[in-house]
Amino acid sequence: MRQRVATLVWRVLLAGGLVCGVGLLPWLTRTDPAYTVLKARSAEREPTPEVLADIRRQLGIDGGPLHVLTGWLGGLLRGDAGQSWISGADVLPGVLRALGASLLLMAVALLVAVLVAGTICARTLRLGARRRLGGRRGGGSGSAVLAALPEFLVASVLATVVGVQLGWLPALGWYGPQWTVLPALALGLPAGAVLGRLLDDLLPGAFGEPWALAAAARGLTGRSIARQAVRRCVPALLPNLGLFVVGLTGGAVAVEQVFDIPGLGRTTLQAALAQDLPVLQAGTLALVLLAALATGTTRLAARLLTGPALRDGALSSLHRPAPPAGGLLPLLYGALLLAVVGAGLARDPLALDTGRRLRAPSLAHPFGTDALGRDLLARVGHGALDTLLLAAAISAAALLAGVLLGLVPRVSAPLVDTVNAVPPVLVALLVTAVAGSGAATPALAVGAVAWAPLAAHTASLLRQERATLHITATQGLGAGRVHLLRYELLPAVVPPVLRHALLRLPGVALALASLGFLGLGAQPPSPEWGLLLAENQPYAERAPWAVLAPAAVLALLGALAVSAAGGLRRPSRRRAAPTVDGVGKDTGAERRSMAAAEVGTGRSTVT
């Protein structure tokens, strides 16, 4: 009970600190909120000292940031979130309308994501139901391509092709259910690819558990076994599903911008840019509450799906020792990526030739040219040095932080919820306010949130791994906490989390690209990939190669990450366990399995 109270207090402190930090944004950026509000209200009006003083009196900011914060919190306790500094309208109704639009979009996008994830796992489910997996690991190149596609690029292509050229669905606005289809596809396709890869990674372990063998021996249908295998794997994915729920609600800023959707992410971004603090604080608080609700719901669902086995330590490990997956695909993808980057590095990325604007791919320009006549292959190759190296460094730091924080879930879980509730764009604005603008700002902003899914994944896998039979058997042999962590838990948990980090490597590059697309990342004439997409997106209909070239290289990076992750498996090797008073030694995986079986049947494990 004491631990739950401490966790609740920690969660409240983090949420309060976030809302207060957002409320200090104008003072952190050392800008006059009255000047920003004046420009947002009327750009033509002269910012004289008298006008600015009048605005300060209207907004009640003469007393400083503490006076503003206490006044807003006091009104919030009475159910009043204040009035917008820009429009003067009540904040709460507007934020609730924006939240409703985002929740509807999130629900449809989540449905798309589930369908995509099911499609990715279909082959593994079919082979597992027929007992024909044979240790085979899923491929995943197609899912990697989907996961690596930028959401704003998918949104732009769908809006241009499906909405404008073909006229099948409306491309702009938010007036009814049919307006949700295209933005939901733009959000759901990449999210479903990530969820599908994570689920496909767990399914072979579920099909190899004793219950699946017993069910097949008793004549249960393959469909029933496959359904139970999915149920067995879902609890480990629910924490990340909760993160997706919040991310699809508040983090869909770029998609909402493309489709002109009045969602919460776009509303929060506009409030942050205009320093409309009441709207910004109310939107952030709504996302924090949604994160807490999503976390509680996913934890309850995980307990219901797992049943008493989690409490009684009667689970089997989904991450058994297995030989690394072979194949030439990682080498092929890596060689192709290196060839593209190498060919681009040999060219000048800044050479202008306005007579060759938007030229189609040719021998002289294999990727074509952009709107200024610059060679796209050169810009993609030179941009790789910035994008790939930066994304790799951020992913490595996020992996280390995620694993370490995942080991202490009582500390990390509320922190994960709070961090995930803040859209990356808003994080970029806060980082800019604290650290200033510069080349490192996007990296700091992305790194501040990239560790959260990995920490949630680590904590979820550890929770289930601690409840396995072989852990109970190893504890019965006298193993201590350090030995369990070093030789049992970490070897089982780190490989899937590392594969998850590799799967998110293109996503980190995409986050940097999204900041560039929204004007918060690299600035011209940098060849950073996000900036390439942002610069060439207006010409996507006239010169599609200008957008498809960097997008194809991003997709190639995703295919390389997923195929390389297939070779990261828990090694099958023999090793010695600690001796318990000189009695008995664990000689390998076979002995551990036997000990676990003996514990499960009630027999003694010490001879």
Disulfide bonds with the S-S distance in Angstrom:
none
